[in-house]
Amino acid sequence: MAYKPQYGPGSSAVAENRRKQMDPSKKLEKLRDISDEDIVLLMGHKAPGAAYPSAHPPLTEGEPDCPVRKMVVPLDGAKAGDRIRFIQFADSMFNAPCHPYQRSYVESYRYRGVDPGTLSGRQIVECRERDLEKVAKELVGTELFDPARTGIRGSTVHGHSLRLAEDGMMFDMMQRCILDKKAGMVKYVKNQNSEPLDKEVKVGKPMDEKWLKAHTTIFHSLVGTPFRSDQEYIEYVQRVHSLRTKYGFMPEE
């Protein structure tokens, strides 16, 4: 019998959204066009159009004989010897499309050669520089991102989940992005490391509350889907908690 991946429990819309995002056989909905140049500007690792700095010589210049190397096809960045760079996200607890732990699951299932990590209220993904640009473009251009409820922040991240501003934007101490109220467009005026940009980077209009509630992967008892409404998810979490608590104690029964 063929193995069928199980990406998570639950019968709620939140659970279904989580499974869809993690399942690489399901295409993510594209919502906005972000140019390659703008992605480079947002990350701030190099100037648009500049050559990719290298961490080691290209693989074509010779590598030690190794059976694993023969089995694993290297990505373009590894072939060229690119250095490792990152992009980091912060997600609002108020029905953001994705959230830190979910992002790490999604990236692990969907992309090769990435190193995702979940920290306190933020999520980082690292990989070879030219490969990262491709990954980042999809992360920002699809349903995983909302201009108002998702922030691209390399440092000084915290405070975003405590509240929303009156215009629906997340709090950002460094004010990397602002809402152009006249155009209804969110634009970045600083890169993720809070360095001022020579030109504004527009990332689109915030999605409305109806869309956010329908597409979020976050349980929320006040503005979204309550966790207690998904009995299957509760049973699963309780089972994991129980097994993790018992593990190592060698109970007699």
N, C-alpha and C positions, 0 to 999 in steps of 0.2 A: 504494500500500500504506500502511495506517495505521501511524503511528509508535507503537511500544510502548516505554514508558520502561524503562530498565534501571537499577535502583537499587543494584546492586553485584554482585560476583562471589561464587563460593563454593558449595560443596555441603553444608557443615556446618549444624548447627542454629543456630549463631551467625550465620552468613551469612543464613540464612532469616529469623531474627528481625530482623536489620537491615533487610532488604528490606521486611518486613511493617510495621515502624514507619515507614519512610520513605514507603510507598505510601499516598497520601491516599484511595485507593478502598477501603482496608481499615480497618474500624473498630477502634479501640483498645479492649481489654477493660477495662470499668469494674470496679474492685475495691473502691472505698470512696466514701462520700458525705462531701464536705467542704462545709460551708455557705459562702455568700458572705461572711458576717461573719468566719468563721475564716480565709478566704483573705486578707482585708484585714488581719486581725491578724498573720498570719504575715509579710506583706510589710512592714508597719509604715510605709507612706507617709502614711496619714491615718487618722483615727478611723472606725470603722464607722458608716455612715449620714451621714457628713459630705459636704458638697458637693465636687464635683471641682474643684480649682483649675485655672485655665485659663492657657495660655501665649499665646493669641491670641484675638481675637474669633471667634464662630461663623462658619462659612463662609457662612451665609445672610445675613450682614450685608454681603456684597459681596467679590468676589475679582476680580483682573485677568483680562481675557479671555484664555483660553489653551486651545488645542485639546486638550492633554494632560489638563487638568482636566475637560474634557467627556467624555473617554474613560474615565477612571479613576473608579470609584465610591468615594467616601471612606467609611471606616469610621466608626462612631458617635463614636469618640473624636476623630477628625480633624474631623468635622462640628461638634462642640461646642468644639473648641479645647483639648482636654485637654493637660496637660503629659506629658512622657515619663517613665515610671517603669520599674523593673526587678524581676526575680526571678532569683536565682542558685542553682545547684545544684552539689553536690559528690557524686561517685559513688565508691563503694568499688571497688577492683579485684577484690574477691572476689565475682564473679558478680552485681554490681548489674545491674538490668534495662536500664540505659542507661549511656552514658558521654559525656564532654564533646563530642567531635567528632560522635558520633552524634546527640546532642541538637540541635546546630546544623543538621545535615542534615534531621532530622525536622521541626523548626520551619520551616525554609525551604520545605519541600514542603507542609506542612499548613496554614500560617497566612499570612494577608495582613497587611501593614503591620508586620511584626516585624523587629527587628534583632538576630539572635543572634550570639554571639561565644564562641569557645573560648579559654580562658586556661590557665595552668598548673594542671591538676588541677581545674578548675572551669568552669562554663558559665553564661553570662548571656544573658538575652533581654530586650530593651527594646521598648516600644511605648507607644501612648497609654494612659492609666491605666485607663479603663473597659474597653478592649479587652484589656489585660493581665490583668485579673481573670478574664475568660472563658478566656483561654489558660492561665493558672496553674491554674485549677480543673481543667482537663483534664489538665494535666501532673502534678498531684498525685493526682488521683482515679483514674488508669488504670494500666495495666501498665508505664508508664514510670517508676513510682515505687515504691520499697519503703521502709517506715518506718525500717528499720534500716540499709539499705545506701545510702540516698539522703539527703542532707542539704540543707536550705534554709538557705544561709549567704551573707549579704551581705558579710561581712568576716571576717578571721582564719580562713581556710579550711583551711590546710595541716596535714598530719599524718594525715589520714583514711585514706589508702591504705596506710599502713605496716603496719597491724595492725587486728584487731578485738578488742573487749573480750571478756571471758569470757561475757557475755550476748549476744554477737553484734552489738552496736552499734558504729558507727564512732566513732573518737576525735574529740572536738570540744573544743578548748581552752576554748571559751566555754560549754559545756554548755547549748546551746540546747534540746535535747530529751533526755528521759530515758525509760527503760523502766520502766513500772509493772509489776513482776514479779508482783504479785498478780493483776492484771487481764490481764497479757500485752499491754498496750497501750502504744504509744509516744505521748508527749504533749510538746508544745512548751511550755516555760515562759518562753521569750524569743523575740522575733521574729528575723528574719534578720539584723538589725543588732545583735543581742545586748542589746536593751532588754527588761527584764522585762515580762511580760504581766500584765494585771489578771485574766485568767482563762486556764486551761490550754486548749490546742488539741489535741484528740486526732486523730491521723492514722491510726489503725488498728493492727492486729497485724502484726508482721513475717511475711513469707512464709517457708515452710519451705525447706530446702536443695534439695529435689527440684524445687520450682517455680522457684527461682532459677536452678538449673543449666539447666533446660529453656527458660527465657525470657531468659537473659542475652544481651547483645550484645558481651560481652567474652571474648576468648580468654584462657585461663589453663591453663598446663601442669600445675599441681598440683591445683587444686580444680574445674576445669571442662574445657572443650574445648581441647586444645592447638592452637595456630596451625599447627604442622607437620602436623596431621592433615588439613588442607584444602588439597590440592595445587593446586586451581584458584585459590584465594586467593593462594597463594605465587607462582604464575606471574604473576598480575595485578600484585601488588606489585613483583615483580622487573622487570616490563616498565615500570611507571611510574618506578621508580628509575633504570633504564637510560636512558630517554628524557629524564628531568629532568637527569641527569648530562651527557648528550651535548648537550643544548640550549644553544646559544650558543657552543659550541666549534668549530662548523663542521668536523666530521671529514671527512677526504677520502674515507672509505669509509662 
